[in-house]
Amino acid sequence: MTDTVLIAGAGPTGLALAVHLALHDIPVRVIDAAPAPATTSRALGLQPRGMEVLERIGALGDLPQRSRSSLTMSYNEGRRTVLRLHVGQAVADQPKQALLISQAEVEGTLRRRLAELGGQVEWDTRLVAARQDDAGVTATVRPAGGAERPIRTHWLIGCDGAHSTVRGLAGIGFPGRKLLERLLMVDVRARWPLDGNGSTTWMEAGHMLSVTALPDDTWRVFTEPPSQLPDQLSEREIGDRVLSEFSRRSGIGLDTVTDIRWASEFRIHRRLADAYRRGRILLAGDAAHIQSPTGGQGQNTGLGDAENLAWKLVLVARGRAGRRLLDTYEGERRPLARKVLRATSTAVGIMLPNAPWKRLLRDHVVLPVVRLPAVQRRLWLAASQLGVSYRGGPLAAAEHRWSPGLRPGDRMPDLACRRPDGSGTTLHAAIRGRWVVLADDRHVAARHAEAAAARLGADLVLALTPVEPGSPDVTLIRPDGHIGWRHHPAPDRLTTWLNQVLWPA
């Protein structure tokens, strides 16, 4: 009998987790306190790593066709452009580019995919209590206008954002600090003579204003207000303030503004949960970590959390692995979140210095270095999260750490492959939440796939051969696209590794 999973939060993280579980017939319920799906844009960037996650669960849909590619990021000091990042030129060898599209659109695509698999979101349903024991969790929920009722579940996953109710009920700390005191933001529809494939940021005495192009002649503008500005502004007051500041900085008139679609204010914090798991309660996405929106890392890190946790939950729920496998979720993902938090916080400090000497350092040391193509490439690869690796982590074999080439823990690049019947596919499109055995010889691949299936389940293992042969090794690729095991043909060694991973001593 499979376990039931209750997910609190129907944002990208919670929906991606639910889709992955539903792909493998794991009973899952998704609740959200909001009365209906969000229509405001919130996060804008879908990095290549996030695109891969969606592709692997069949939820990418037509997002690339409906998005804009973020190719140029310009930074201005007054009317002078001091830095221009040409993302497309810096990474011309990468097949996937970052996409500019509303988070609401990403969530809509995920909801449609979940519906295809028989799932749905229970809106207007608030989690109010949770009590766990050795066998599961009793969650108490309150539907809008209804009485509280219990839900018995084997696992409760908090994907309910920065103010996570699940995290609070589990007693998990969320330490951190404030990065920016206050930001005002609007989404407007207008015809402005700015780059339609990127963003422009004006920096002025430690304060900034940024505008980013969205589809359909829509622009997002946000800025830091002066400290003396009153609190609790209305949406109209926020819109007037931001647009007035935009016109002053850019020199562009407001005569073409036809609609203010959304106005809000928020603060930017850097926080990391003390733990990702407390017994049968786990955290993912913004419930586990929040950071500056610099580089569009929040949504993409959450999608990575969901995929990493999902394949482990599938195996535990099916009785193919012990509960200790879930500890490797925190062991792999929390160090990455800490690294992302550090990088985005550093970027805020560098680009928005609050002291004259720091601005001089930025203008005369940092910016000339960042203009170098090699540096821009490294920055983009870091933001794309395509370089994420779990080398040296809890599931990476120690004996491979110093071997050449790709190693266990590394992300496996996408490549053209053939299925056992000879039909063509690509690696990431074929994964669909499964493990892939990759070998140049299809008979070798089949023997190792049989060994893997004996431990993981036949429906969770797929054998593929690359169209372009490249290695004598057999590679076992995890459902999240990372290498689990790599070795010369030896099914017994593969079995030994799986036993160690699934049932650690």
Secondary structure, DSSP 4 states (H G I P E B T S, - for coil): ----EEEE--SHHHHHHHHHHHHTT--EEEE-SSSS---S----EE-HHHHHHHHHTT--TTHHHHSEE--EEEEEETTEEEEEEEHHHHTTT-S---EE--HHHHHHHHHHHHHHTT--EE-SEEEEEEEE-SS-EEEEEEETTS--EEEEESEEEE---TT-HHHHHHT----EEEEEEEEEEEEEE---SS-TTEEEEEEETTEEEEEEEETTTEEEEEEPPPTTSPSS--HHHHHHHHHHHHHHHH---STT--EEEEEEEEEEEEEE-S-SEETTEEE-GGGTEE---TTS-HHHHHHHHHHHHHHHHHHHHTTSS-GGGGHHHHHHHHHHHHHHHHHHHHHHHHHS-SSHHHHHHIIIIIHHHHTSHHHHHHHHHHHHTTT-B-TTSTTS-GGGTTSSSS-TTBBPPP-EEE-TTS-EEEHHHHHTT-EEEE-SSHHHHHHHHHHHHHHH-GGGEEEEEESS---SSEEEE-TTSBEEEEESS-HHHHHHHHHHHHS--
